[in-house]
Amino acid sequence: MARSPNESDRARARLHLLDWLACVAGARQAPVAAVARMAEPDMLTRAALLGNVLEMDDVHRAALLHPGPVIWPATLSAARQEKCGMDALLDGAVRGYEAMIAVGATFDAHHYAHFHPTSTAGGFGGAAAAASIFALDEAATSWALGNAASVTGGLWRMRHEDVMTKAMHAARAALEGLWLARLARQGFTGPVAALEGEQGLYAAMVREPRPMVLDEAWLIHAVSFKPWAACRHAHPAIDGAIELRAAGKLNLPVTVETYADALKFCDRPHPVTDLDAKFSIQHAIAVIADGRNAAPEDFTPDAIAALAEKRAQVSVREAAEFTSAYPQHFGARVTSGDAVVTLADTRGDPERPAGPDMLRAKLDSLVRWGGLKPVEADRAAEIALNGTSVGALLALIEDWLA
């Protein structure tokens, strides 16, 4: 018999819903939002384009992907269609997180070198979430998942240009998964061996697939929250710098040692755009050294210009101990003079969990950054954490994105 989420799992899903709402609120005034308003009449399609714009979306370390911006638009769209209750919505989200993470965690370093796992694994999550809400049987769910494998994609090329493609990756995965579940509901078949079968996804995109691991605990409990408005690979350095600053020991110059992928993505000593700054460890350390808190306003062109001298005093290098522990652990060592902070895990990881206070502070900050009234943070927190009406949740998003 298939297992079902319990109240603890639903409570965890509510935290991720709150986190996604915060990200959507904060992205309201981003250039992507203006394009979405003109191009997409559907409110949830617009929301799907906003969830990862600020680089503050939740993240699973081993799978190296961001479930929230994919799962919630797919789940809400299916729930709107079915007019279901909050428990069904939350159960769908838990199952969507499970499928997306379980598949994404089987991808190898070769896959990650070329493909964006939020996109390549996202369709599985969107399909599983919608299939749960549509109450599809095992065969129909398998068809939807098989077709998600059949059409998956998402190249990292967009990291090398100042473009909006990353937001589209998450939205495409969400909406495509939803569509495939709708098709399967009507008997549209799909290849059930689409991962490991001949000419399947692994053959095309993965050299050494890892075993799929499904534990008794739902995988949503292993997802990390991001407190700061930068790429997650920069967060261990930010965390260490904040600890040094709190102890009164953060003085430039600063050296950061971390894992190889953090440098591959975030060794950018001379950022030019907002996105560059979010992917710059040097800029992130300069932000903390300047007394700031790594909020969205600290990664704008004005901040980039203001912090140039401080950035020049930050050096980064790989340390084998962190590379060998990655991706199960995102760690770093931050050194300022004789003061050193070494972190195996960073704030918001399951080992150092985000509490309601941290998530509420994030919500308040992003509601303000998105140009909404402070009362909207109260409204969002009440609906996400205690609400029983999916209609109220949809109305909130409609009001924010109208």
C-alpha positions in Angstrom: 0.0 0.0 0.0 1.3 3.4 -0.9 2.4 5.6 2.1 0.7 8.9 2.8 2.1 12.0 4.4 1.2 12.6 8.0 0.6 15.8 10.0 4.3 16.3 10.6 5.0 16.1 6.8 2.2 18.5 6.1 3.6 20.9 8.7 7.0 20.8 7.0 5.3 21.4 3.6 3.7 24.5 5.1 7.1 25.9 5.9 8.2 25.4 2.3 5.0 27.0 1.1 5.7 30.0 3.3 9.2 30.2 1.9 8.0 30.0 -1.7 5.5 32.8 -1.0 8.3 35.0 0.4 10.3 34.4 -2.8 7.4 35.3 -5.0 6.6 38.4 -3.0 10.2 39.6 -3.2 10.4 39.1 -7.0 7.3 41.2 -7.8 9.4 44.2 -9.1 12.0 42.2 -10.9 12.3 42.5 -14.7 11.0 39.0 -15.1 7.8 40.0 -13.3 7.1 42.8 -15.7 7.6 40.4 -18.7 5.4 37.8 -17.0 2.6 40.3 -16.5 2.5 41.2 -20.2 3.0 37.7 -21.5 1.0 35.4 -19.2 -2.6 36.0 -18.4 -2.7 33.1 -15.9 -1.7 34.2 -12.3 0.0 30.9 -11.4 2.0 30.9 -14.6 3.3 34.3 -13.6 4.1 33.0 -10.1 5.9 30.0 -11.6 8.3 32.5 -13.3 9.2 34.3 -10.0 10.0 31.6 -7.5 13.8 31.5 -8.1 14.5 35.0 -9.4 16.0 36.2 -6.1 18.2 33.0 -5.6 16.5 32.5 -2.3 14.5 29.4 -3.1 14.9 26.2 -1.1 17.5 23.6 -2.1 18.3 19.9 -1.7 22.1 19.5 -1.4 22.6 16.0 -2.6 20.4 16.5 -5.7 21.7 20.0 -6.3 18.3 21.4 -7.2 15.6 23.8 -6.0 12.2 22.1 -5.5 10.0 25.0 -4.3 9.7 27.1 -7.5 8.7 24.0 -9.4 6.5 22.1 -7.0 4.2 24.9 -5.7 3.0 26.3 -9.0 2.3 22.7 -10.3 0.5 21.8 -7.0 -1.5 25.0 -6.8 -2.6 24.8 -10.5 -3.8 21.2 -10.0 -5.5 22.1 -6.7 -7.3 25.1 -8.4 -8.5 22.7 -11.1 -9.8 20.1 -8.6 -11.0 22.7 -6.0 -9.4 20.5 -3.4 -8.7 21.2 0.3 -5.4 22.2 2.0 -4.5 18.6 3.1 -4.7 17.4 -0.5 -2.6 20.4 -1.6 0.1 19.7 1.0 0.1 15.9 0.3 0.6 16.7 -3.4 3.5 19.0 -2.6 5.2 16.3 -0.3 4.9 13.8 -3.2 6.2 16.3 -5.7 9.3 17.1 -3.6 9.8 13.3 -3.2 9.8 12.6 -6.9 11.9 15.6 -7.9 14.6 15.0 -5.3 14.7 11.2 -5.7 15.3 11.4 -9.4 17.7 14.4 -9.2 19.8 12.7 -6.6 20.6 9.9 -9.1 22.3 12.3 -11.5 26.1 12.4 -11.5 28.8 15.1 -11.9 28.7 14.8 -15.7 25.0 15.6 -15.7 25.5 18.6 -13.4 28.4 19.9 -15.5 26.0 20.4 -18.4 22.4 20.4 -17.2 20.4 22.4 -14.7 18.9 19.7 -12.3 16.0 22.0 -11.2 14.9 21.8 -14.8 15.9 18.2 -15.7 14.4 16.7 -12.5 11.7 19.3 -12.1 9.2 17.8 -14.5 9.1 14.6 -12.4 8.2 16.7 -9.4 5.5 18.7 -11.1 4.0 15.5 -12.6 4.0 13.6 -9.3 2.4 16.6 -7.4 -0.4 16.9 -9.9 -0.8 13.2 -10.1 -1.4 13.1 -6.4 -4.0 15.8 -6.5 -5.7 14.2 -9.5 -5.6 10.8 -7.6 -4.1 9.0 -10.5 -3.5 5.3 -10.2 0.0 3.8 -10.4 -0.1 3.2 -14.1 -1.2 6.7 -15.0 1.3 8.2 -12.6 4.0 6.1 -14.3 3.0 7.4 -17.7 3.2 11.0 -16.5 6.6 10.5 -15.0 7.8 8.6 -18.0 6.8 11.4 -20.3 8.5 13.9 -18.0 11.8 11.9 -18.6 11.1 11.9 -22.3 11.0 15.6 -22.7 13.4 16.8 -19.9 16.2 19.3 -20.5 17.7 22.6 -19.4 21.3 23.6 -20.2 23.6 25.6 -18.0 24.5 27.9 -20.9 22.3 30.6 -19.4 24.8 31.1 -16.5 27.2 32.7 -19.0 24.9 35.4 -20.2 22.7 38.0 -18.5 19.4 36.4 -19.4 16.1 35.3 -17.8 16.3 31.7 -18.8 16.8 30.2 -15.3 13.4 31.4 -14.3 11.9 29.8 -17.3 13.6 26.5 -16.5 11.7 26.2 -13.2 8.4 27.4 -14.7 8.6 25.0 -17.7 9.2 22.0 -15.4 6.2 22.9 -13.2 3.8 23.6 -16.1 5.0 20.6 -18.1 4.7 18.2 -15.2 1.1 19.5 -14.6 0.2 19.0 -18.3 1.7 15.5 -18.4 -0.4 14.5 -15.4 -3.5 15.9 -17.1 -2.8 13.9 -20.2 -2.1 10.7 -18.2 -5.5 11.2 -16.5 -7.1 10.8 -19.8 -5.2 7.7 -20.8 -2.2 9.3 -22.5 0.5 6.6 -22.1 4.3 7.1 -21.5 7.5 5.0 -21.3 7.8 3.5 -17.8 11.5 2.6 -18.2 12.4 6.2 -19.3 15.2 6.6 -16.8 17.2 3.4 -17.1 15.9 1.9 -20.3 17.7 1.8 -23.7 17.9 5.3 -25.1 16.4 6.6 -21.9 17.4 9.6 -19.8 20.4 8.0 -18.1 21.8 6.8 -21.4 21.6 10.3 -22.8 22.5 12.6 -19.9 24.2 10.6 -17.1 27.4 8.5 -17.2 27.2 6.9 -13.7 23.7 7.1 -12.3 23.5 6.8 -8.5 21.1 4.4 -6.8 17.7 5.9 -6.1 17.2 6.1 -2.3 13.7 6.3 -0.8 13.7 6.3 3.0 10.8 6.0 5.4 11.0 9.8 6.0 9.8 11.9 3.1 12.6 13.7 1.4 11.1 17.2 1.9 12.5 17.0 5.5 16.0 17.0 3.9 15.6 20.2 2.0 17.5 23.4 3.1 16.2 26.9 3.4 18.2 29.9 2.2 18.3 33.0 4.4 20.4 35.1 2.1 19.8 36.5 -1.4 22.7 34.8 -3.1 23.6 31.5 -4.7 23.5 28.7 -2.1 27.2 28.0 -2.9 28.0 31.4 -1.4 26.1 30.7 1.8 28.7 28.8 3.8 31.1 31.8 3.3 28.4 34.3 4.2 27.6 32.2 7.3 31.2 32.1 8.5 31.6 35.8 7.9 28.5 36.6 9.9 29.9 34.5 12.8 33.2 36.4 12.7 31.4 39.7 12.6 29.2 38.8 15.5 32.4 38.0 17.5 33.9 41.4 16.5 36.6 39.6 14.5 35.7 40.2 10.9 38.4 42.5 9.4 39.6 42.6 5.8 41.5 41.0 4.2 39.6 37.7 4.3 40.3 34.3 2.9 37.6 31.8 2.1 38.3 28.1 1.6 35.5 26.0 0.3 34.5 23.2 -2.1 35.3 23.1 -5.8 31.8 23.7 -7.1 31.4 26.8 -5.0 34.4 28.2 -6.8 33.1 27.0 -10.2 29.9 28.9 -9.7 30.8 31.7 -7.4 34.4 32.8 -7.9 33.6 36.2 -9.4 35.8 38.9 -8.1 34.5 41.5 -10.6 30.6 41.2 -10.7 28.8 43.5 -13.1 25.2 42.6 -12.9 22.8 41.8 -10.0 23.1 38.1 -11.0 26.9 38.3 -11.1 26.9 39.6 -7.5 24.6 36.9 -6.3 27.1 34.4 -7.7 30.2 36.1 -6.2 31.7 34.9 -2.9 33.9 37.9 -3.0 30.9 40.2 -3.1 29.1 38.3 -0.5 32.0 38.6 2.0 32.3 42.3 1.2 28.6 42.7 1.9 29.0 41.2 5.4 32.2 43.1 6.1 30.3 46.3 5.2 27.8 45.6 8.0 25.0 44.5 5.6 22.9 41.4 5.9 23.0 39.9 2.4 19.4 41.0 1.5 18.3 41.7 -2.1 19.3 45.3 -1.9 22.9 44.3 -1.2 23.4 42.8 -4.7 22.2 45.7 -6.9 24.5 47.7 -9.2 24.8 50.4 -6.5 26.0 47.9 -4.0 28.4 46.4 -6.5 29.9 49.8 -7.1 30.1 50.7 -3.4 31.8 47.5 -2.4 34.6 47.3 -5.0 37.4 48.1 -2.7 36.2 45.6 -0.1 35.8 42.9 -2.7 39.4 43.3 -3.8 40.4 42.2 -0.3 38.7 38.8 -0.4 40.5 35.8 -1.8 39.0 32.3 -2.4 40.5 28.9 -2.8 39.5 25.2 -2.8 40.0 23.1 0.3 39.9 19.3 -0.3 38.1 18.6 3.0 35.1 20.5 1.8 35.1 19.1 -1.7 35.2 15.6 -0.4 32.2 16.2 1.8 30.2 17.9 -1.0 27.3 17.7 -2.0 26.0 16.1 1.2 27.5 19.0 3.1 28.1 22.6 1.9 31.0 23.8 4.1 33.6 26.6 4.2 36.4 28.1 6.3 36.6 31.9 6.6 39.8 33.4 7.9 40.3 37.0 9.1 43.7 37.6 10.6 44.1 35.1 13.4 40.3 34.5 13.6 38.9 31.4 11.9 35.4 29.9 11.5 35.0 26.5 10.0 31.5 25.3 9.1 30.6 21.8 7.9 27.0 22.9 7.2 25.4 26.2 6.8 22.4 27.9 8.3 19.1 26.5 7.0 20.5 23.0 6.4 18.8 20.1 8.2 21.8 19.9 10.6 21.3 23.6 11.4 17.6 24.0 10.8 15.7 27.1 10.0 13.2 28.0 12.7 10.0 29.9 12.2 11.6 33.1 13.3 14.2 32.9 10.5 11.6 32.2 7.9 9.3 35.0 9.2 12.2 37.4 9.1 12.9 36.4 5.5 9.2 36.8 4.6 9.1 40.3 6.2 12.2 41.4 4.3 11.0 40.1 0.9 7.4 41.5 1.3 9.0 44.9 1.9 11.5 44.4 -1.0 8.6 43.5 -3.3 6.7 46.7 -2.6 3.9 45.1 -0.6 2.5 46.5 2.7 3.8 44.8 5.9 0.3 43.4 6.6 0.7 41.1 3.6 3.4 39.2 5.5 0.9 38.6 8.3 -1.6 37.5 5.8 0.8 35.1 4.0 2.1 33.6 7.3 -1.4 32.9 8.6 -2.6 31.3 5.3 0.6 29.2 4.8 1.1 28.0 8.4 -2.5 27.7 9.6 -4.9 28.1 6.7 -7.4 25.5 5.6 -8.6 27.2 2.4 -6.8 26.8 -0.9 -9.0 29.5 -2.2 -7.6 32.0 0.3 -4.1 31.1 -0.8 -5.0 31.6 -4.5 -6.6 34.9 -3.7 -3.4 36.0 -1.9 -1.3 35.3 -5.0 -3.8 36.9 -7.3 -3.7 40.1 -5.2 0.1 40.1 -5.3 0.5 39.5 -9.0 -2.5 41.4 -10.4 
